[in-house]
Amino acid sequence: MLLNGQTLGIVDEEGNPVKDDSFLYLVNASADGVEFTLPEPPAKTPWIQVLDTQNIEDPFQPCEFSDKGILGGRCMRVFRDGNK
């Protein structure tokens, strides 16, 4: 699921488009890992992984991420566009 902060469709007091971070959620309900390819980030900056439930030690360890990977079984990953 992609929440695109670049297309909110609202403007500020001065009429400028309001933009925010975009988030991408990957969820795997299967017991087996699945390969994935990340889409182009809406802000054209690298995706930053902000949650990985497979990493039991530190699931909130942020890191830049390449465009391909394996999502482990019964896991979730959340990515934020690297805007900040």
C-alpha positions in Angstrom: 0.0 0.0 0.0 1.4 3.4 -1.0 0.4 6.6 0.8 1.5 9.3 -1.5 2.3 12.6 0.4 3.0 14.4 -2.9 -0.6 14.3 -4.0 -2.6 15.4 -1.0 -4.8 17.7 -3.1 -4.8 20.6 -0.5 -3.1 24.0 -0.5 -1.8 26.3 2.2 -2.9 29.8 3.1 -0.9 31.2 0.1 -2.3 28.7 -2.4 0.8 26.5 -2.6 0.3 22.7 -2.8 0.9 21.0 0.6 3.2 18.0 0.3 4.3 15.5 3.0 6.3 12.3 3.3 5.1 9.2 1.4 5.0 5.8 3.0 5.0 2.3 1.4 3.8 -0.7 3.4 4.7 -4.2 2.4 2.9 -7.1 4.2 3.5 -10.8 3.7 0.9 -13.1 5.3 2.5 -16.2 3.8 4.9 -18.4 5.8 7.3 -18.2 2.9 9.5 -15.2 2.0 8.6 -13.3 -1.2 10.7 -11.2 -3.5 9.7 -7.6 -4.1 10.8 -4.6 -6.1 10.1 -1.2 -4.7 8.4 1.3 -6.9 9.9 4.7 -7.8 9.5 7.0 -4.7 7.0 9.8 -5.3 9.6 12.5 -4.1 12.3 10.9 -6.3 14.5 10.4 -3.3 15.7 7.0 -1.9 13.3 4.9 0.1 14.3 4.7 3.8 13.2 1.5 5.6 11.7 2.6 9.0 10.2 -0.7 10.2 11.1 -4.3 9.6 9.3 -6.8 11.8 11.7 -9.5 10.8 14.4 -7.7 12.7 13.5 -8.7 16.3 16.5 -7.0 17.9 15.7 -3.5 16.5 12.7 -3.3 14.1 12.8 0.5 13.9 16.4 0.7 12.7 16.2 3.2 9.7 18.3 2.4 6.7 18.4 3.2 3.0 17.2 0.4 0.8 17.9 -0.8 -2.7 15.1 -1.5 -5.0 14.9 -5.3 -4.6 14.7 -7.6 -1.6 13.0 -10.5 0.1 10.2 -9.9 2.6 10.3 -12.7 5.1 7.3 -14.9 6.0 4.6 -13.2 8.2 6.5 -9.9 8.2 5.9 -6.3 7.4 8.2 -3.5 6.2 7.5 0.2 6.1 9.4 2.6 3.9 9.4 6.4 3.9 10.6 8.4 0.9 14.0 9.9 1.8 12.7 13.5 1.8 14.1 14.3 5.2 
